[in-house]
């Protein structure tokens, strides 16, 4: 991944709604979710949701596909992986402490469902 693509992806992720979208859609896998279902789940108005989905798609972090009258969105795992790889390998030069910290997995805080925080 080149620097400009990494910056675009990181910039897109630097917003709580867009981060919530990634957190919501990642467990959905390739099937993804319909835009209406995403809006309902996160409590986001359609125009605002469309803006955030577009930003993530342009950054290479989401994919969309149309099925009948619905648009389904799913995480572009290649885009997410490339962004993380850029940070770990290109920026941090495989620093052992950074790698050790990145392997630590945090569970969502009690009472929080992944993908529904701070909406």
TAWO-V176612 format. One record per helix or strand of 3 or more residues. SS is the DSSP state (H for helix, E for strand). FROM is the first residue (numbers start at 1). TO is the last residue. Records with the same first field share a line. If there is no record, write none. Layout:
# TAWO-V176612
SS->FROM-TO, FROM-TO
This chain:
# TAWO-V176612
H->3-13, 16-26, 29-31, 35-42, 46-58, 77-91, 96-102
E->62-67, 70-75
